[in-house]
Amino acid sequence: MSETPYIDGGEKAAVLETVVIKDGGEYNAFYKLVTRSERIIELCVLVLSEHKDANLRKIEEMLDGFRPK
């Protein structure tokens, strides 16, 4: 996952990954932030940490395919 801002479809974007503890469970949180004019649009994908590796390809496809209109 990239933590460095980049250009995605003409918009500035960044993808971040962090670990979140919520309701006693450990999750990996993936965020894609895209600027649009003066707005910031966010996509967040949460996955239980023990299922991260099994779902990483699908998560990356979702993040790559996220293009706000």
C-alpha positions in Angstrom: 0.0 0.0 0.0 1.2 3.5 -0.8 1.5 6.1 1.8 2.9 8.7 -0.6 0.4 11.0 -2.4 0.1 10.3 -6.1 -2.1 11.3 -9.1 -5.0 9.0 -9.7 -7.3 9.9 -12.7 -6.2 13.5 -12.5 -6.9 13.8 -8.8 -4.5 13.8 -5.9 -4.8 10.5 -3.9 -3.2 8.6 -1.1 -3.7 5.1 0.3 -3.0 4.5 4.0 -3.1 1.3 6.1 -3.4 1.2 9.9 -4.4 -1.3 12.6 -7.6 -0.5 14.5 -8.9 -2.1 17.8 -12.7 -2.0 17.8 -15.1 -3.9 20.0 -12.3 -6.2 21.2 -11.3 -7.2 17.6 -8.1 -6.2 15.7 -8.8 -4.9 12.2 -6.6 -3.7 9.4 -8.1 -0.4 8.0 -7.3 0.7 4.5 -8.1 4.3 3.5 -8.1 5.8 0.1 -8.3 9.6 0.2 -9.0 11.5 -3.0 -9.1 15.3 -3.4 -11.8 16.8 -5.5 -11.6 20.6 -5.7 -11.8 21.6 -2.1 -13.3 18.3 -0.8 -11.6 15.1 0.4 -13.4 11.9 -0.5 -12.6 8.8 1.6 -13.1 5.1 1.1 -12.4 2.9 4.1 -12.1 -0.9 4.0 -12.0 -2.8 7.3 -10.9 -6.4 7.5 -10.3 -8.6 10.5 -6.5 -8.9 10.9 -6.6 -12.7 10.7 -8.3 -12.5 7.3 -6.1 -9.7 5.8 -3.8 -11.9 3.7 -6.7 -14.0 2.3 -8.5 -10.8 1.2 -5.6 -8.5 0.2 -6.0 -8.9 -3.5 -9.7 -8.0 -3.4 -9.0 -5.0 -1.1 -6.3 -3.7 -3.5 -8.8 -4.1 -6.4 -11.4 -2.1 -4.5 -9.0 0.7 -3.6 -7.6 0.9 -7.2 -11.0 0.9 -8.7 -12.4 3.7 -6.5 -12.7 6.8 -8.7 -15.3 9.3 -7.4 -17.4 11.0 -10.0 
